[in-house]
Amino acid sequence: MKKMLPRRRRYVDVTYVTEDGSSRSNTDVVKDGEVGTDYTTEKKNFDGYSFSRMGEFSAEATGQVKKEQST
């Protein structure tokens, strides 16, 4: 009989932050996602703000859920 291993699950969160570090919004892209599944994020628009860049240590805008934490 094969032994069943627990599925590894992780979150992919997106946080929109201003240049001064203030958080504008936090969106869960994947909740309880199985490692290896695909995810996609979308750029949001905020009145009075324009998109500048992704954070220095951000994960890619699209990718796969990984077992190690990405921000």
C-alpha positions as a Markdown table, in Angstrom:
| # | Residue | x | y | z |
|---|---|---|---|---|
| 1 | Met | 0.0 | 0.0 | 0.0 |
| 2 | Lys | 1.4 | 3.4 | -0.9 |
| 3 | Lys | 1.7 | 6.0 | 1.8 |
| 4 | Met | -0.1 | 9.3 | 1.0 |
| 5 | Leu | 2.0 | 12.4 | 1.6 |
| 6 | Pro | 0.3 | 15.7 | 2.5 |
| 7 | Arg | 0.0 | 18.2 | -0.3 |
| 8 | Arg | 2.2 | 21.2 | 0.2 |
| 9 | Arg | 0.1 | 24.4 | 0.0 |
| 10 | Arg | 1.2 | 28.0 | 0.1 |
| 11 | Tyr | -0.2 | 31.5 | -0.4 |
| 12 | Val | 0.6 | 34.1 | -3.1 |
| 13 | Asp | -0.1 | 37.6 | -1.8 |
| 14 | Val | 0.1 | 40.9 | -3.7 |
| 15 | Thr | 0.6 | 44.1 | -1.8 |
| 16 | Tyr | 0.4 | 47.5 | -3.5 |
| 17 | Val | 2.7 | 50.0 | -1.8 |
| 18 | Thr | 3.5 | 53.7 | -2.4 |
| 19 | Glu | 7.1 | 54.9 | -2.7 |
| 20 | Asp | 7.0 | 56.1 | 0.9 |
| 21 | Gly | 6.0 | 52.6 | 2.1 |
| 22 | Ser | 2.3 | 53.1 | 2.7 |
| 23 | Ser | 0.2 | 50.1 | 1.8 |
| 24 | Arg | -2.6 | 50.9 | -0.7 |
| 25 | Ser | -4.2 | 47.4 | -1.0 |
| 26 | Asn | -3.5 | 43.8 | -0.2 |
| 27 | Thr | -4.9 | 41.1 | -2.5 |
| 28 | Asp | -4.6 | 37.3 | -2.1 |
| 29 | Val | -4.0 | 35.9 | -5.5 |
| 30 | Val | -3.8 | 32.3 | -4.4 |
| 31 | Lys | -5.2 | 31.1 | -1.1 |
| 32 | Asp | -4.1 | 27.6 | 0.0 |
| 33 | Gly | -2.5 | 26.9 | -3.5 |
| 34 | Glu | -0.9 | 23.6 | -4.2 |
| 35 | Val | 2.9 | 23.9 | -4.8 |
| 36 | Gly | 3.5 | 23.8 | -8.6 |
| 37 | Thr | 0.2 | 25.4 | -9.7 |
| 38 | Asp | 0.2 | 28.5 | -11.8 |
| 39 | Tyr | -0.8 | 32.0 | -10.7 |
| 40 | Thr | -1.2 | 35.3 | -12.4 |
| 41 | Thr | -1.4 | 38.8 | -10.9 |
| 42 | Glu | -3.0 | 41.9 | -12.4 |
| 43 | Lys | -1.8 | 45.5 | -12.1 |
| 44 | Lys | -4.4 | 47.6 | -10.3 |
| 45 | Asn | -5.1 | 51.3 | -10.9 |
| 46 | Phe | -5.4 | 53.8 | -8.0 |
| 47 | Asp | -6.7 | 57.3 | -8.5 |
| 48 | Gly | -3.8 | 59.8 | -8.1 |
| 49 | Tyr | -1.1 | 57.1 | -8.4 |
| 50 | Ser | 0.8 | 55.6 | -11.3 |
| 51 | Phe | 2.7 | 52.3 | -11.5 |
| 52 | Ser | 6.4 | 52.7 | -11.0 |
| 53 | Arg | 7.9 | 49.2 | -10.5 |
| 54 | Met | 7.8 | 45.9 | -8.8 |
| 55 | Gly | 9.6 | 45.7 | -5.5 |
| 56 | Glu | 13.3 | 44.7 | -5.5 |
| 57 | Phe | 12.7 | 41.3 | -4.0 |
| 58 | Ser | 9.2 | 40.6 | -5.5 |
| 59 | Ala | 8.3 | 37.3 | -7.1 |
| 60 | Glu | 7.4 | 37.4 | -10.8 |
| 61 | Ala | 3.9 | 38.8 | -11.8 |
| 62 | Thr | 3.1 | 35.3 | -13.2 |
| 63 | Gly | 4.6 | 32.0 | -12.1 |
| 64 | Gln | 4.1 | 28.9 | -10.1 |
| 65 | Val | 3.4 | 28.5 | -6.4 |
| 66 | Lys | 6.7 | 27.6 | -4.7 |
| 67 | Lys | 7.3 | 25.8 | -1.5 |
| 68 | Glu | 9.6 | 28.5 | -0.3 |
| 69 | Gln | 8.1 | 31.9 | 0.6 |
| 70 | Ser | 8.2 | 34.7 | -2.0 |
| 71 | Thr | 7.1 | 38.3 | -1.5 |
